[in-house]
Amino acid sequence: MPKYNPSKIESKWQRFWKAKKLYFIKDKIKDKQNFYNLVMFPYPSGDLHMGHWYNYAPADVYGRFKRMQGFNVMSPIGFDAFGLPAENAAIKNKLDPKVWTYGNIKSMKRQLDSIGAAFDWSREIITAEPNYYKWTQWIFLKLYEAGLAKKEKVLANWCSHCKTILANEQVQDGRCERCDTVVEQKLLEQWVFKITDYAQKLLDGLEKIDWPETTKILQRNWIGRSDGAIIKFQIPNSKDSIDVFTTRPDTIFGATFLVLAPEHELVKRVVKDEQLGQVNNYLEKTKKKTELERLVEVKEKTGVFTGAYAFNPATKEKIPVWISDFVLPHYGTGAIMAVPAHDQRDLEFAEKFNLPVKEAGLDNEIFSRLSKEGFAERKINYRLHDWIISRQRYWGAPIPMILCQKCGWQPVSEKDLPVLLPKINDYKPSSSGQSPLAKSEKFIKTKCPKCFGEAQRETDTMDTFVDSAWYFLRYADPQNKKEFVSKEKLKSWLPVSIYIGGQEHAAKHLLYARFITKVLHDSDYLHFDEPFSSLRHQGLILGPDGNKMSKSRGNVVNPDDYVKKYGSDTIRMHLCFMGPYENGGPWDPKAIVGVYRFLNRVWSFANKKPSNEKLEKIFHKAIKKVGEDIKNLRFNTAVSELMKLLNEIEDKELAKEQIETFLKLMAPFAPHLTEELWHQLGNKKSIHLEKWPEYDPKLIKEEIVDIIIQINGKARDIIKVQRDLKESKIRELVLASEKIKIYISGKEINRFIYIFNKLVNIVL
């Protein structure tokens, strides 16, 4: 018998699957229900690491299982090719971003093939291809038409290292999530998507989707709904009033001062001349602070008096108006009413600046009175901010807008899409804050689509999260040149049946994808308003040292080395076996040896000469357990059951059908090995076209059951008995128990209650 040679076997069957186009999926197959099995596509900023495998290999196990259950399964793949990760890596390696990106794509495709996953490469998408970003630009235009894409002055997050604006979701603890540089605040004109208009719809939709509750909570908190009121504090001798959002209007009698964010629009109008110098100095100091610094510097309260006052509408008293950087412009209205008797932060501020603290009772009726007087109205506030999508970088989809001095901003005509990203020599970001495209006169100069006069193109590119906010739709119809996806193919495949990826995307990609889906649904382009029916997260694969894998730590595990030594099937099964899928854990290079030995045993076992001895009961239990475990993404316990099954049958002589059943159970995990052994048994078709085995419920019943014995409702003993015994026999066995004799000796049994195959309760 030849020795198990995974390298030879795996390359052989990968060529076979590709030649047969085994995983090129039709949109409709008679009598088969479509199932869309999707994993998050990768950034091509480098090689695949073991973390990618942990996303793709177990997800492929699930897809193969669904196919064997009789579904028409689509498992597409592509590349999130635009954006900062790829561009920064290209600049670091002194290469054109396109050359760098496509070189990585070529390498990653080879690595993805080595996984042995059932990817349908005929549906491959690359977001940097014009035939893809044409439709990204089209979606931008649809949002613009709906009033959801606007250019506005916003306080934006500026990364001085990446030289671009970042969305709030791309800032972690006041730092750029990509390069860890402290983020600055700049007031700039930027293109934004009005995701805040969909805040309530995004909240409501969470109730009807099968997502992990932890992810739903993350999105609910990020959207951050607060029910409260807007209260107007009138400025004396002025038409202006300071609007304050509060969730506690009942505390207004204790409001003794107001605090404005330094960026509040009324600051310059209300400040008195005698305070102007101090206020301007304070505003300059605030500009140098990050949002994080403003939030965490709670011990040292800072602020400045404007010299202005406003009327408390409840007490009619004049209260001072202050400025402090702990109030942020995008939270609520950028102004707060300070109630030091009810709020610790307000109390500390009042004590530092000798402001009054007023003990006042709560008045639940005050809102009604203020509302009638025109000083208050009900208001729902959201923590969610609009999505800034402008990026001052080269490697992204150009924003399809044109600026005409006569007509203002005008959308590019749909017939002129795509607006192609030009090849330029100097693609590095500039310190001026302008995109590298601003250096290309050929790109900038154009005609206004409205008056046909001279005009200029927008030089910012789109945030890469716009590209990935709709890619799952395009997989259904990737070659369509006339529309982003045909309605027929949308109905065939969408929404996604199951989406597998990291939870770190909860407040970014997953939220953006839901938003874009809802916008397209409301514009009658989609028949559904939630993109992913079911969502599951894989855990994080750590380096052997227990830390997150990173090149700087030198703990990145390259799968290629292990594929050469042990084969793809071994890695797949080891990743599935190492623990609960949602937990992940450190990579242990020693543990993989055990799985490799197991596959060697499978190889030797399946090459034995079979006979006809039946072990049906053992097989049917395994069929049930493995199937249920894969269904629930409990890959580790499924592999454990397969190992137990091999232990049971390895030294037995089996019928050919039983060996085939075992191989079918193994097939989703070890597709190459099982394909080889399947054909060695004389089968002509691929094992991956076979049906999943079915179990007989009658054959999985345990012959021995545990009967709990209670005395007056308290458990006193457990006995093992033959299943389905008559009550008379059970009574005989129970009364013979030495433990039970102690409790019933010399006492009268009033009732003997028997619950079939489960429990006895003796009432004394």
Summary of the structure (lengths in Angstrom):
residues: 764
radius of gyration: 33.1
end to end distance: 68.0
largest distance: 109.5
contacts: 2450
relative contact order: 0.12
helix: 40%
strand: 21%
